[in-house]
Amino acid sequence: MPGQAQANYEAYVAKHQADMERDHRGKIALMHDGEIVGIYNDDGDAYEIGCDKFGLGNFSAIEVGAEPIDLGILAFAFD
């Protein structure tokens, strides 16, 4: 079963990417359980709110329009 980060990214690409890149390029999408739960101007704000609402490792912050970065094995350290 994929971790929260992988599941959120897959859901973002499949369901939200086109609309988000059209309407919110450069913003930060806060995701939890495959759904966008907030859009922020700053990744620090998204991270702080994600930690407060869902706890560390239970959310993702995706920069809208950014090219994905492959963290390799490190990606699993954050799930």
C-alpha positions as CSV (number, residue, x, y, z in Angstrom):
1,M,0.0,0.0,0.0
2,P,1.5,3.4,-1.0
3,G,2.2,5.9,1.7
4,Q,0.4,9.2,2.1
5,A,2.8,11.1,-0.1
6,Q,2.7,8.7,-3.0
7,A,-1.1,8.3,-2.8
8,N,-1.6,12.1,-2.7
9,Y,0.7,12.7,-5.6
10,E,-1.1,10.0,-7.7
11,A,-4.5,11.5,-6.9
12,Y,-3.2,15.0,-7.7
13,V,-2.0,14.0,-11.1
14,A,-5.1,11.9,-11.9
15,K,-7.8,14.3,-10.6
16,H,-6.4,17.8,-10.0
17,Q,-3.3,18.7,-11.9
18,A,-4.8,20.2,-15.0
19,D,-7.2,22.5,-13.2
20,M,-4.7,23.4,-10.5
21,E,-2.0,24.4,-13.1
22,R,-4.6,26.5,-14.9
23,D,-5.9,28.3,-11.9
24,H,-3.2,28.1,-9.1
25,R,0.2,27.8,-10.7
26,G,3.0,28.6,-8.2
27,K,0.7,28.0,-5.2
28,I,1.0,25.1,-2.7
29,A,-1.7,22.5,-2.6
30,L,-2.1,20.8,0.8
31,M,-3.4,17.3,0.3
32,H,-4.7,14.6,2.7
33,D,-6.1,11.2,1.8
34,G,-6.0,12.0,-1.9
35,E,-8.0,15.3,-1.6
36,I,-6.9,18.9,-1.8
37,V,-7.7,20.4,1.6
38,G,-6.2,23.9,1.1
39,I,-4.3,26.1,-1.3
40,Y,-1.5,28.4,0.1
41,N,0.9,31.0,-1.2
42,D,3.8,29.7,1.0
43,D,5.1,26.1,1.6
44,G,5.8,27.0,5.2
45,D,2.2,27.8,5.8
46,A,1.0,24.7,4.1
47,Y,3.5,22.6,6.1
48,E,2.5,24.2,9.5
49,I,-1.2,23.8,8.8
50,G,-0.7,20.2,7.6
51,C,1.2,19.3,10.8
52,D,-1.5,20.9,13.0
53,K,-4.5,19.3,11.3
54,F,-3.1,15.9,10.3
55,G,0.2,15.2,12.0
56,L,3.6,14.8,10.5
57,G,3.6,12.2,7.6
58,N,-0.1,12.4,7.1
59,F,-0.3,15.0,4.4
60,S,1.5,16.3,1.3
61,A,2.3,19.8,0.1
62,I,2.6,19.9,-3.7
63,E,3.9,23.0,-5.5
64,V,1.5,23.5,-8.4
65,G,3.3,23.5,-11.7
66,A,6.7,22.3,-10.4
67,E,8.5,19.4,-12.0
68,P,8.5,16.3,-9.6
69,I,11.7,15.5,-7.8
70,D,12.7,11.9,-7.4
71,L,13.9,11.4,-3.8
72,G,14.4,7.7,-4.3
73,I,14.6,5.9,-0.9
74,L,14.3,9.1,1.0
75,A,10.7,9.5,-0.1
76,F,9.8,6.5,2.1
77,A,11.5,8.1,5.1
78,F,8.9,10.8,5.2
79,D,5.7,8.6,4.9
